Amino acid sequence: MPEETTHEQKEEFKVHGDDIVKKIKEIIKAGNARRIILKNEKGEVLMEIPLTFAVVGTVFAPILAAVGALAALVSECSITVVRKE
């Protein structure tokens, strides 16, 4: 039986702390992201957010609250968006 392969595309954005929540909202609104990964200036993963329809629909506000709290602690971070091709 052949294995099913998933093609993913990654896109990275450099964002200042104040703009993190705004950028996350834009990414989620676009609707084609599967995962969002937030990294600090050193490239260390701070938070990974899996995006499914269930997650976006039920726990959107707490995720944004957590991202907002994280934004207060970092001056700049990178956001990696994993999209399904």
N, C-alpha and C positions, 0 to 999 in steps of 0.2 A: 504494500500500500504506500503510495507516495506521501511524503511529509508535506504539510501545508506550510508555506513560507509566508511570513508577514513582512511586508516592506514598510519600513518606517523612515520618516524624514525628520531630521532634527534642525531646529533653528534656534539661534542663541541671541539674546538681547542683553546689553549692558544697561542697567537701570540704577538711578540714584534712589536712596531710601524712601523719599517722599513720593516717588512715582511707581513703586512696586505694586501697590494694591490696584491702582488705575490700570496698569499694564496687564495684571492677572485678570481683571474684569474684561478687558478687551479680548484677551485670548479665549476666555471661556465663552464670551458672547459670539465669537466667530464660529464656535461649535465643532471644529474639526481636530481639536487637540485630544490626545489620549492620555498624556501625562505632562505635568509641569514640574521641573526640577529647579529649585533655588539654590545657588551656590554663593559663598562669600568670595572676597577678593582673592583668597588663596586657592580657590577652586574646590573647597570642601563643601559637600552637600549639607545644606541647612534644613531643607524640607523637600519632600517629594509628594506631589499631589496626583493620585490617579484620577482621571476624569472619565466617569461613565455617566450615562443619563441618570441613573439612580443617585449617584453622589452629587451631581450638580443640582438635582431637584430637591434633595432632602437636607443636605448639610452645607449648602453654599455659604450661608451667613457665618457659621463657626469657622469655616476654612478662611474666609476673608478676615475674620477677627484675628486668627492665628498669624496670618500673613502680615496684618497691620502691626501686631506686637513685634514680629520679627523685623519689620521695616524700621521700627524705632531703635533697634539695636545695631543696624548696619548702615554705613554711609553709602555703600555701593554694592551691588551684587549682580550676578548674571542669572538670567532666566533662560533655561533650555526648554523648548517646547518640542515634544515628540508627537508627530502627526502620522496617521496612517495614510499611506499613499493610495 
